[in-house]
């Protein structure tokens, strides 16, 4: 029992770190423009396909893997800026429901666009993985894929924390999230900061997509739907709009899912994930680290 507990804990950390990376994209965009970007899961899919084509061409060496991450993150950052500029920015002053419907439409455009592109197509493809190796550490076994997933996720989260808390652009992001109008009056380029936020969130989503494809080596145009929804659950669980909350929610959700698979049944893992969303909305709608907002009338 102890071995199974520790093994599922390691598996949960690996899965939770992927959810946390993807959830950061949701929570940053919501914190800035109060938009739930449901197309974020499909940006994950685009990043996974960029990694697929890069690794297919260059092999699965560490240098090829680094090149795949760099290309996927850069491409998806540009894609995020493009989506924000042409799909969301014209609707910024429109009712929030309009932006939400547009996000769902962008998600379908990315999915179905990938299906009709000749060199992608609707059929799933085997993702080229690095050589799988298992390391036995006493009573727990961990693979090199899990080590890569956990280490890279931690490094990217630390980089994001540094950008948000210790750089001029990060301070501007926090100012815009607190008061967009006052930030504009203080000379901050609001449009530039919002585009930067979309770029940063999309780059993290691309990294999460590559890590997800490494852990579950199959890519398809619809692969981002379920991880995207679960990352949204993680963002709500931790407190939508809170960066530490997104990280915490991702790890909690990953652990809950793997423990469900290990001790109950893999058939109930999705049900448990979405049950957590219902429970947190009933018990603490602001999430674990979310703050209550007082609106003066």
Rosetta silent file (secondary structure, phi, psi, omega in degrees, C-alpha in Angstrom):
SEQUENCE: XXXXXXXXXXXXXXXXXXXXXXXXXXXXXXXXXXXXXXXXXXXXXXXXXXXXXXXXXXXXXXXXXXXXXXXXXXXXXXXXXXXXXXXXXXXXXXXXXXXXXXXXXXXXXXXXXXXXXXXXXXXXXXXXXXXXXXXXXXXXXXXXXXXXXXXXXXXXXXXXXXXXXXXXXXXXXXXXXXXXXXXXXXXXXXXXXXXXXXXXXXXXXXXXXXXXXXXXXXXXXXXXXXXXXXXXXXXXXXXXXXXXXXXXXXXXXXXXXXXXXXXXXXXXXXXXXXXXXXXXXXXXXXXXXXXXXXXXX
SCORE:     score description
SCORE:     0.000 S_00000001
   1 L     0.000  -40.512  179.709    0.000    0.000    0.000 S_00000001
   2 H   -64.378  -42.060  178.711    2.834    2.392    0.830 S_00000001
   3 H   -61.782  -41.880  179.890    4.527    1.691   -2.513 S_00000001
   4 H   -66.021  -39.592  179.183    1.275    2.288   -4.379 S_00000001
   5 H   -61.749  -48.060 -178.217    0.668    5.558   -2.512 S_00000001
   6 H   -66.459  -40.126 -179.972    4.114    6.918   -3.307 S_00000001
   7 H   -63.424  -44.126  178.662    3.930    5.743   -6.935 S_00000001
   8 H   -68.436  -29.378  176.701    0.557    7.411   -7.487 S_00000001
   9 H   -65.962  -43.591  177.305    1.872   10.554   -5.802 S_00000001
  10 H   -63.413  -44.466  177.510    4.741   10.736   -8.317 S_00000001
  11 H   -61.107  -39.287  179.338    2.325   10.086  -11.189 S_00000001
  12 H   -67.202  -37.175  175.861    0.036   12.792   -9.835 S_00000001
  13 H   -62.830  -41.055  179.681    2.884   15.313   -9.644 S_00000001
  14 H   -63.387  -49.401  179.902    3.743   14.609  -13.277 S_00000001
  15 H   -68.364  -40.640 -178.461    0.152   14.995  -14.498 S_00000001
  16 H   -64.859  -33.010  178.526   -0.569   17.907  -12.158 S_00000001
  17 H   -66.819  -34.174  176.015    2.433   19.877  -13.409 S_00000001
  18 H   -67.502  -47.185  177.881    1.022   19.659  -16.955 S_00000001
  19 H   -59.323  -39.264 -178.879   -2.419   20.809  -15.778 S_00000001
  20 H   -64.307  -42.439  178.587   -0.791   23.643  -13.827 S_00000001
  21 H   -60.419  -45.035 -178.917    1.098   24.894  -16.895 S_00000001
  22 H   -68.932  -39.159 -178.882   -2.057   24.907  -19.005 S_00000001
  23 H   -64.186  -28.528  178.941   -4.134   26.448  -16.203 S_00000001
  24 H   -61.339  -36.194  177.130   -1.713   29.379  -15.980 S_00000001
  25 H   -62.952  -43.387  177.175   -2.800   30.466  -19.464 S_00000001
  26 H   -60.378  -49.047 -169.624   -6.451   30.512  -18.399 S_00000001
  27 H   -72.503  -33.606  178.755   -5.833   32.372  -15.174 S_00000001
  28 H   -68.262  -44.345  179.933   -3.518   35.047  -16.616 S_00000001
  29 H   -64.532  -42.101  179.043   -5.912   35.946  -19.426 S_00000001
  30 H   -65.435  -39.023 -179.462   -8.870   36.022  -17.027 S_00000001
  31 H   -64.028  -28.113 -178.145   -6.920   38.153  -14.559 S_00000001
  32 H   -88.929  -50.942 -172.191   -6.199   40.744  -17.253 S_00000001
  33 H  -120.024    8.234  178.733   -9.364   40.927  -19.396 S_00000001
  34 L    56.191   41.058 -179.648  -11.884   38.771  -17.449 S_00000001
  35 L  -120.818  131.069  172.630  -12.130   36.363  -20.396 S_00000001
  36 L   -90.710  105.474 -173.233  -12.226   32.570  -20.172 S_00000001
  37 L   -84.033   87.434 -177.773  -10.230   31.654  -23.264 S_00000001
  38 L   -70.386   -7.197  174.259  -11.748   28.296  -24.218 S_00000001
  39 L   -82.056   -3.038 -175.215   -9.475   28.204  -27.287 S_00000001
  40 H   -64.415  -36.499  178.264   -6.502   27.695  -24.965 S_00000001
  41 H   -63.574  -30.731  179.584   -6.805   23.910  -25.081 S_00000001
  42 H   -81.417  -23.038  169.804   -6.512   23.998  -28.861 S_00000001
  43 H   -65.359  -36.348  172.384   -3.372   26.126  -28.662 S_00000001
  44 H   -55.181  -45.359  179.657   -2.041   23.174  -26.658 S_00000001
  45 H   -62.231  -42.366  179.326   -2.879   20.974  -29.663 S_00000001
  46 H   -62.344  -43.371  178.012   -1.070   23.313  -32.060 S_00000001
  47 H   -61.523  -39.579  178.388    2.019   23.255  -29.852 S_00000001
  48 H   -64.218  -38.854  179.062    1.954   19.463  -29.742 S_00000001
  49 H   -70.367  -36.572  175.095    1.812   19.282  -33.548 S_00000001
  50 H   -60.485  -43.443  176.680    4.717   21.735  -33.904 S_00000001
  51 H   -64.087  -38.121  179.296    6.676   19.453  -31.587 S_00000001
  52 H   -60.875  -48.890 -177.746    5.572   16.397  -33.560 S_00000001
  53 H   -68.907  -35.398  178.973    6.847   17.742  -36.883 S_00000001
  54 H   -66.356  -46.456 -178.748   10.074   19.037  -35.322 S_00000001
  55 H   -70.586  -31.532  176.111   10.904   15.736  -33.619 S_00000001
  56 H   -64.495  -36.543 -178.566    9.925   13.768  -36.721 S_00000001
  57 H   -80.963  -36.948 -171.433   12.421   15.815  -38.751 S_00000001
  58 H  -104.920  -10.361 -175.172   15.261   16.076  -36.202 S_00000001
  59 L    93.377 -171.683 -174.314   14.905   12.907  -34.122 S_00000001
  60 L  -116.267   29.672  176.170   14.423   12.628  -30.366 S_00000001
  61 L   -71.234  162.683  177.786   17.800   13.802  -29.073 S_00000001
  62 H   -56.739  -37.268  178.399   17.901   16.351  -26.215 S_00000001
  63 H   -67.079  -38.711  177.458   18.827   19.096  -28.700 S_00000001
  64 H   -65.781  -38.625  178.198   15.894   18.189  -30.936 S_00000001
  65 H   -64.705  -41.417  177.229   13.583   18.235  -27.904 S_00000001
  66 H   -63.558  -40.697  178.097   14.878   21.697  -26.927 S_00000001
  67 H   -64.924  -38.382  178.762   14.325   22.908  -30.508 S_00000001
  68 H   -63.030  -43.404  178.608   10.780   21.474  -30.473 S_00000001
  69 H   -64.141  -44.490 -177.996    9.963   23.359  -27.254 S_00000001
  70 H   -62.951  -47.343 -178.538   11.444   26.611  -28.573 S_00000001
  71 H   -65.377  -43.083 -178.799    9.624   26.444  -31.926 S_00000001
  72 H   -63.918  -43.070 -178.276    6.301   25.391  -30.378 S_00000001
  73 H   -68.381  -39.789  178.872    6.389   28.133  -27.749 S_00000001
  74 H   -67.360  -44.613 -179.408    7.362   30.842  -30.250 S_00000001
  75 H   -63.106  -45.121 -177.958    4.751   29.777  -32.804 S_00000001
  76 H   -71.504  -29.715  173.951    1.964   29.554  -30.215 S_00000001
  77 H   -62.948  -44.456  176.833    2.968   32.892  -28.676 S_00000001
  78 H   -64.235  -38.327  178.192    2.532   34.475  -32.127 S_00000001
  79 H   -64.595  -41.840  178.153   -0.755   32.592  -32.556 S_00000001
  80 H   -61.626  -41.338  177.641   -1.995   33.861  -29.190 S_00000001
  81 H   -63.613  -41.525 -179.503   -1.176   37.462  -30.153 S_00000001
  82 H   -64.467  -43.496  179.457   -2.981   37.022  -33.486 S_00000001
  83 H   -63.159  -43.608  179.718   -6.091   35.565  -31.856 S_00000001
  84 H   -63.160  -40.789 -174.980   -6.202   38.375  -29.297 S_00000001
  85 H   -68.481  -41.996 -171.160   -5.714   41.061  -31.945 S_00000001
  86 H  -102.880  -18.836 -177.660   -8.342   39.924  -34.434 S_00000001
  87 H  -107.358  -40.258 -172.212  -10.865   37.924  -32.353 S_00000001
  88 H  -101.235  -36.048 -175.835  -10.922   39.377  -28.819 S_00000001
  89 H   -62.872  -40.679  177.737   -9.740   42.980  -29.014 S_00000001
  90 H   -63.432  -18.733 -177.900  -12.670   44.219  -31.174 S_00000001
  91 H  -104.757   13.796 -173.397  -15.050   42.762  -28.564 S_00000001
  92 L   -63.147  -33.304 -179.832  -13.313   44.126  -25.481 S_00000001
  93 L   -98.224    2.674  177.222  -16.082   46.625  -24.734 S_00000001
  94 L   -80.377  167.191  174.813  -18.878   44.288  -25.826 S_00000001
  95 L   -55.653  146.658 -173.591  -20.888   42.178  -23.348 S_00000001
  96 H   -61.280  -28.957  179.538  -18.765   39.405  -21.834 S_00000001
  97 H   -62.606  -34.752  178.783  -20.976   36.716  -23.372 S_00000001
  98 H   -61.053  -44.446  179.479  -19.893   37.841  -26.862 S_00000001
  99 H   -66.231  -37.161  179.348  -16.244   37.214  -26.041 S_00000001
 100 H   -64.369  -44.549  178.170  -17.065   33.840  -24.514 S_00000001
 101 H   -63.931  -38.932  178.119  -18.939   32.719  -27.641 S_00000001
 102 H   -63.205  -39.838  178.209  -16.057   33.990  -29.785 S_00000001
 103 H   -61.036  -42.146  177.843  -13.583   31.938  -27.714 S_00000001
 104 H   -64.760  -39.215  178.435  -15.638   28.799  -28.351 S_00000001
 105 H   -64.376  -41.412  177.879  -15.772   29.671  -32.066 S_00000001
 106 H   -62.534  -38.010  177.595  -11.978   30.111  -32.197 S_00000001
 107 H   -59.935  -46.400  179.552  -11.623   26.707  -30.542 S_00000001
 108 H   -66.752  -35.151  178.932  -13.725   25.052  -33.265 S_00000001
 109 H   -63.887  -44.027 -179.936  -11.829   26.936  -35.990 S_00000001
 110 H   -65.741  -43.138  179.991   -8.484   25.634  -34.706 S_00000001
 111 H   -62.488  -54.073 -175.196   -9.785   22.073  -34.327 S_00000001
 112 H   -73.919  -28.039  173.400  -11.469   21.838  -37.700 S_00000001
 113 H   -63.143  -41.064  177.168   -8.727   23.821  -39.409 S_00000001
 114 H   -64.963  -35.900 -178.168   -6.229   21.202  -38.254 S_00000001
 115 H   -66.171  -32.382 -175.566   -8.501   18.415  -39.519 S_00000001
 116 H   -95.177   -9.634  176.166   -8.627   19.808  -43.080 S_00000001
 117 L   -70.267  126.797 -171.958   -4.936   20.727  -43.393 S_00000001
 118 L   -58.047  -40.103 -175.519   -3.467   17.975  -45.621 S_00000001
 119 L   -84.674    3.166  172.707   -0.276   17.357  -43.621 S_00000001
 120 L  -111.650  -68.160  176.198   -2.209   17.073  -40.325 S_00000001
 121 L    75.762  171.293 -174.733   -5.580   15.467  -41.098 S_00000001
 122 L   -81.677  -14.996 -172.986   -8.199   14.014  -38.757 S_00000001
 123 L   -82.992  141.229  176.239   -6.388   10.777  -37.864 S_00000001
 124 L   -64.084  152.494  179.149   -4.349   10.446  -34.650 S_00000001
 125 E  -129.799  147.610  177.952   -0.582   10.103  -34.980 S_00000001
 126 E   -74.396  126.169 -178.787    2.026    8.480  -32.781 S_00000001
 127 L   -82.134  131.614 -179.890    4.140   11.139  -31.094 S_00000001
 128 L   -70.817  110.263 -177.381    7.920   10.507  -31.330 S_00000001
 129 L   -93.089  151.347  164.680    9.026    9.979  -27.722 S_00000001
 130 L   -62.334  158.162 -179.748   12.497   10.028  -26.252 S_00000001
 131 L   -58.148  125.817 -176.123   13.722    6.552  -25.309 S_00000001
 132 L   -78.888  127.612  176.946   11.771    5.471  -22.231 S_00000001
 133 L  -131.215  140.079  179.863   13.891    4.565  -19.228 S_00000001
 134 E  -108.052  135.591  176.764   12.742    3.549  -15.759 S_00000001
 135 E  -116.410  121.865  178.923   14.625    4.425  -12.578 S_00000001
 136 E   -93.482  112.687  179.608   13.854    2.407   -9.450 S_00000001
 137 E  -109.820   82.259 -177.706   14.328    4.536   -6.350 S_00000001
 138 L    70.969 -113.256 -177.804   13.661    2.127   -3.519 S_00000001
 139 L  -103.834   19.500  176.164    9.940    1.453   -3.536 S_00000001
 140 E  -133.827  143.411  178.388    9.031    3.952   -6.265 S_00000001
 141 E  -114.714  131.915  179.928    9.664    3.830  -10.012 S_00000001
 142 E  -133.318  137.772 -177.917   10.000    7.017  -12.071 S_00000001
 143 E   -94.150  160.982  176.745   10.605    7.322  -15.795 S_00000001
 144 H   -64.073  -28.124  176.406   12.838    9.797  -17.582 S_00000001
 145 H   -65.005  -44.021  178.687    9.675   11.209  -19.223 S_00000001
 146 H   -64.416  -38.072  178.118    8.197   12.009  -15.801 S_00000001
 147 H   -63.653  -43.679  178.414   11.462   13.621  -14.718 S_00000001
 148 H   -61.526  -45.164 -177.977   11.460   15.793  -17.854 S_00000001
 149 H   -61.522  -49.795 -176.678    7.805   16.764  -17.322 S_00000001
 150 H   -67.057  -44.289 -176.821    8.221   17.691  -13.646 S_00000001
 151 H   -66.523  -46.319 -179.160   11.579   19.466  -14.095 S_00000001
 152 H   -67.306  -38.627  178.008   10.559   21.521  -17.154 S_00000001
 153 H   -62.404  -45.161  178.956    7.203   22.450  -15.628 S_00000001
 154 H   -61.862  -41.912  179.957    8.899   23.636  -12.436 S_00000001
 155 H   -63.855  -42.491 -179.788   11.457   25.641  -14.436 S_00000001
 156 H   -68.008  -36.514  177.413    8.758   27.325  -16.542 S_00000001
 157 H   -66.567  -38.971  177.023    6.689   28.165  -13.453 S_00000001
 158 H   -65.152  -40.442  176.508    9.743   29.724  -11.788 S_00000001
 159 H   -61.923  -43.483  178.366   10.402   31.764  -14.946 S_00000001
 160 H   -62.725  -43.047  179.024    6.792   32.950  -14.981 S_00000001
 161 H   -60.226  -40.291  178.516    6.989   33.875  -11.289 S_00000001
 162 H   -65.565  -44.478 -178.622   10.138   35.914  -11.991 S_00000001
 163 H   -61.037  -45.758 -174.590    8.546   37.686  -14.974 S_00000001
 164 H   -71.232  -37.997 -171.192    5.361   38.589  -13.099 S_00000001
 165 H   -99.290  -19.307 -171.180    6.939   39.669   -9.813 S_00000001
 166 H  -130.013   10.593  176.783   10.368   41.052  -10.678 S_00000001
 167 L  -120.064  160.175  179.853   10.233   42.617  -14.143 S_00000001
 168 H   -63.607  -40.490  179.021    8.855   45.906  -15.404 S_00000001
 169 H   -65.213  -37.369  178.043    6.515   44.108  -17.804 S_00000001
 170 H   -65.918  -39.199  176.569    5.257   41.920  -14.954 S_00000001
 171 H   -63.796  -38.150  176.773    4.507   44.955  -12.797 S_00000001
 172 H   -65.308  -37.832  176.776    2.569   46.427  -15.693 S_00000001
 173 H   -60.615  -44.871 -179.534    0.613   43.165  -16.003 S_00000001
 174 H   -66.332  -35.046  178.530   -0.345   43.337  -12.330 S_00000001
 175 H   -66.937  -44.139  179.596   -1.346   46.982  -12.686 S_00000001
 176 H   -64.472  -38.361  179.136   -3.569   46.269  -15.705 S_00000001
 177 H   -66.614  -29.052 -179.664   -5.203   43.339  -13.909 S_00000001
 178 H   -79.479  -45.275 -179.927   -5.965   45.599  -10.942 S_00000001
 179 L  -156.389  103.528 -176.031   -7.348   48.583  -12.873 S_00000001
 180 H   -65.297  -43.587 -177.731   -7.199   48.736  -16.661 S_00000001
 181 H   -65.149  -46.433  179.487   -8.411   52.328  -16.932 S_00000001
 182 H   -65.163  -34.952  178.347   -6.030   53.747  -14.335 S_00000001
 183 H   -63.163  -40.029  178.052   -3.127   51.834  -15.899 S_00000001
 184 H   -63.817  -39.867  178.945   -3.854   53.487  -19.235 S_00000001
 185 H   -67.534  -26.226  179.650   -3.870   56.925  -17.592 S_00000001
 186 L   -85.312    4.486  174.507   -0.487   56.157  -15.998 S_00000001
 187 L    95.644    6.812  178.496    1.091   55.620  -19.412 S_00000001
 188 L   -80.346  134.613  176.141    0.994   51.821  -19.591 S_00000001
 189 L   -76.656   96.297 -174.830    0.320   50.405  -23.065 S_00000001
 190 H   -62.948  -45.136  179.693   -2.729   48.340  -22.178 S_00000001
 191 H   -61.023  -40.597  178.399   -3.011   46.712  -25.598 S_00000001
 192 H   -64.405  -40.605 -179.712    0.661   45.759  -25.513 S_00000001
 193 H   -68.276  -40.475  178.555    0.374   44.247  -22.038 S_00000001
 194 H   -64.876  -42.333  176.965   -2.729   42.257  -22.984 S_00000001
 195 H   -62.589  -40.784  178.025   -0.976   40.935  -26.114 S_00000001
 196 H   -62.632  -39.297  179.134    2.057   40.025  -24.004 S_00000001
 197 H   -64.266  -43.817  176.973   -0.191   38.164  -21.572 S_00000001
 198 H   -62.858  -40.936  179.183   -1.782   36.168  -24.387 S_00000001
 199 H   -62.975  -44.580 -178.896    1.682   35.412  -25.806 S_00000001
 200 H   -65.831  -45.581  178.890    2.984   34.249  -22.432 S_00000001
 201 H   -64.307  -39.200  179.616   -0.077   32.121  -21.690 S_00000001
 202 H   -68.858  -36.691  177.346   -0.048   30.571  -25.175 S_00000001
 203 H   -63.970  -41.782  176.773    3.676   29.758  -24.889 S_00000001
 204 H   -66.260  -36.554  176.285    3.030   27.970  -21.595 S_00000001
 205 H   -63.656  -38.995  177.480    0.093   26.157  -23.213 S_00000001
 206 H   -64.054  -42.355  177.394    2.377   24.997  -26.034 S_00000001
 207 H   -62.725  -41.815  176.704    4.901   23.703  -23.501 S_00000001
 208 H   -62.742  -37.606  177.748    2.094   21.926  -21.672 S_00000001
 209 H   -64.658  -41.017  177.719    0.925   20.393  -24.952 S_00000001
 210 H   -65.367  -43.081  179.172    4.397   19.047  -25.728 S_00000001
 211 H   -65.537  -38.315  178.062    4.768   17.614  -22.231 S_00000001
 212 H   -64.832  -40.008  178.924    1.303   16.058  -22.467 S_00000001
 213 H   -68.831  -32.419  175.947    2.220   14.491  -25.820 S_00000001
 214 H   -67.638  -40.049 -178.626    5.452   13.132  -24.314 S_00000001
 215 H   -76.192  -35.490  179.376    3.537   11.578  -21.422 S_00000001
 216 L  -126.654   85.676 -163.403    0.636   10.328  -23.588 S_00000001
 217 L   -74.300   68.049  175.392    2.260    9.868  -27.027 S_00000001
 218 E  -149.966  127.049  179.734   -0.662   10.404  -29.382 S_00000001
 219 E  -116.408  142.253  178.369   -1.571   13.649  -31.161 S_00000001
 220 L  -155.029  161.442 -179.002   -4.870   14.496  -32.857 S_00000001
 221 L   -61.540  -21.675 -179.045   -6.812   17.680  -33.706 S_00000001
 222 L  -103.810   11.219 -174.038   -9.114   17.143  -30.699 S_00000001
 223 L   -66.451  -22.405 -176.536   -6.393   16.233  -28.194 S_00000001
 224 H   -84.032   -8.270 -173.792   -6.575   19.602  -26.426 S_00000001
 225 H   -64.476  -56.197 -176.077  -10.249   19.415  -25.464 S_00000001
 226 H   -69.816  -46.301  174.994  -10.061   17.273  -22.329 S_00000001
 227 H   -60.223  -35.262  178.465   -6.739   18.602  -20.952 S_00000001
 228 H   -64.954  -43.302  178.528   -8.008   22.126  -21.625 S_00000001
 229 H   -65.118  -41.022 -179.926  -11.230   21.532  -19.704 S_00000001
 230 H   -68.606  -35.406  175.429   -9.360   19.918  -16.808 S_00000001
 231 H   -65.966  -35.125  174.496   -6.891   22.795  -16.712 S_00000001
 232 H   -63.152  -41.554  175.059   -9.877   25.148  -16.538 S_00000001
 233 H   -59.164  -42.683  179.753  -11.139   23.107  -13.571 S_00000001
 234 H   -63.021  -40.593  179.390   -7.686   23.472  -11.995 S_00000001
 235 H   -64.802  -41.730  178.049   -7.749   27.250  -12.525 S_00000001
 236 H   -67.933  -39.260  179.578  -11.207   27.531  -10.914 S_00000001
 237 H   -61.148  -45.450 -179.474  -10.161   25.207   -8.087 S_00000001
 238 H   -78.121  -22.426 -177.403   -7.122   27.310   -7.220 S_00000001
 239 L   119.909   99.181 -176.247   -8.894   30.614   -7.813 S_00000001
 240 L   -60.294  129.014 -174.815   -9.360   31.943  -11.335 S_00000001
 241 L    99.986  -11.317 -179.890   -7.109   34.968  -11.794 S_00000001
 242 L  -105.845  120.361 -179.612   -4.558   33.778   -9.205 S_00000001
 243 H   -66.819  -48.439  175.060   -1.250   32.473  -10.587 S_00000001
 244 H   -60.975  -33.152  178.885   -0.286   30.559   -7.411 S_00000001
 245 H   -65.244  -38.790  178.294   -3.860   29.257   -7.310 S_00000001
 246 H   -63.880  -41.227  177.604   -3.564   27.854  -10.850 S_00000001
 247 H   -63.299  -47.612 -179.264   -0.379   26.005   -9.879 S_00000001
 248 H   -63.111  -44.351  179.969   -1.949   24.645   -6.703 S_00000001
 249 H   -62.534  -38.084  178.194   -5.165   23.670   -8.480 S_00000001
 250 H   -62.538  -45.031 -179.417   -3.243   21.836  -11.202 S_00000001
 251 H   -67.785  -39.656  178.942   -1.319   19.722   -8.699 S_00000001
 252 H   -63.613  -43.672 -178.778   -4.439   18.960   -6.635 S_00000001
 253 H   -66.139  -42.428  177.984   -6.364   17.913   -9.728 S_00000001
 254 H   -60.961  -42.874  178.770   -3.501   15.753  -11.014 S_00000001
 255 H   -66.465  -41.974  179.288   -3.175   13.988   -7.656 S_00000001
 256 H   -61.170  -41.009 -178.165   -6.942   13.490   -7.372 S_00000001
 257 H   -68.119  -44.964 -177.736   -7.087   11.966  -10.852 S_00000001
 258 H   -70.637  -36.366  177.406   -4.164    9.572  -10.381 S_00000001
 259 H   -67.228  -34.697  175.434   -5.319    8.445   -6.931 S_00000001
 260 H   -63.702  -43.462  178.547   -8.759    7.772   -8.390 S_00000001
 261 H   -64.945  -36.738 -175.411   -7.193    5.648  -11.133 S_00000001
 262 H   -79.261  -32.793 -171.672   -4.991    3.815   -8.659 S_00000001
 263 H  -114.299  -16.386  179.905   -7.473    3.109   -5.872 S_00000001
 264 L  -117.845  -82.040  178.338  -10.955    3.227   -7.429 S_00000001
 265 L  -167.742  144.277  178.016  -11.150    2.921  -11.223 S_00000001
 266 H   -66.470  -21.005  179.931   -9.781    4.735  -14.241 S_00000001
 267 H   -69.785  -19.875 -176.987  -13.351    5.029  -15.532 S_00000001
 268 H   -99.794    0.911 -173.834  -14.185    7.458  -12.702 S_00000001
 269 H   -64.137  -43.557  178.974  -11.177    9.774  -13.080 S_00000001
 270 H   -66.572  -38.944  179.439  -12.956   12.299  -15.345 S_00000001
 271 H   -62.533  -40.073  178.740  -16.070   12.213  -13.151 S_00000001
 272 H   -65.128  -42.267 -179.536  -13.971   12.997  -10.078 S_00000001
 273 H   -58.617  -47.238 -177.437  -12.249   15.898  -11.865 S_00000001
 274 H   -79.544  -22.882  172.415  -15.511   17.584  -12.828 S_00000001
 275 H   -66.056  -35.674  176.526  -17.122   16.756   -9.477 S_00000001
 276 H   -60.159  -39.566  177.921  -14.330   18.795   -7.881 S_00000001
 277 H   -60.880  -45.606 -179.262  -15.416   21.742  -10.046 S_00000001
 278 H   -63.571  -43.874 -177.750  -19.032   21.443   -8.861 S_00000001
 279 H   -64.362  -44.768 -177.613  -18.000   21.105   -5.214 S_00000001
 280 H   -66.852  -33.422  177.548  -15.630   24.067   -5.271 S_00000001
 281 H   -70.128  -30.521  178.302  -18.285   26.266   -6.941 S_00000001
 282 H   -78.674  -40.837 -172.949  -20.786   25.297   -4.242 S_00000001
 283 H   -87.893  -48.067 -177.469  -18.461   25.568   -1.249 S_00000001
 284 L  -142.373   85.031 -173.607  -15.989   28.317   -2.220 S_00000001
 285 L   -59.416  -24.479 -179.520  -16.825   29.903   -5.579 S_00000001
 286 L   -81.711   -4.781 -178.531  -13.691   32.093   -5.525 S_00000001
 287 L    86.983  175.209 -174.622  -11.410   29.036   -5.335 S_00000001
 288 L   -64.155  -46.533 -177.252   -8.793   28.104   -2.761 S_00000001
 289 L  -108.920    7.548  179.302   -6.605   31.199   -3.201 S_00000001
 290 L   -73.622  147.536 -179.059   -9.145   33.438   -4.916 S_00000001
 291 L  -103.513  143.487  175.899  -10.043   36.730   -3.263 S_00000001
 292 L   -73.854  139.459  178.987  -13.555   38.055   -2.800 S_00000001
 293 L  -107.339  130.882  176.739  -14.289   41.237   -4.714 S_00000001
 294 L   -99.653  125.083 -179.784  -16.487   43.942   -3.242 S_00000001
 295 L  -106.509  119.649  178.824  -18.477   45.911   -5.752 S_00000001
 296 L   -83.090  134.782 -178.705  -19.699   49.339   -4.603 S_00000001
 297 L  -105.566    0.000    0.000  -23.097   50.317   -5.855 S_00000001
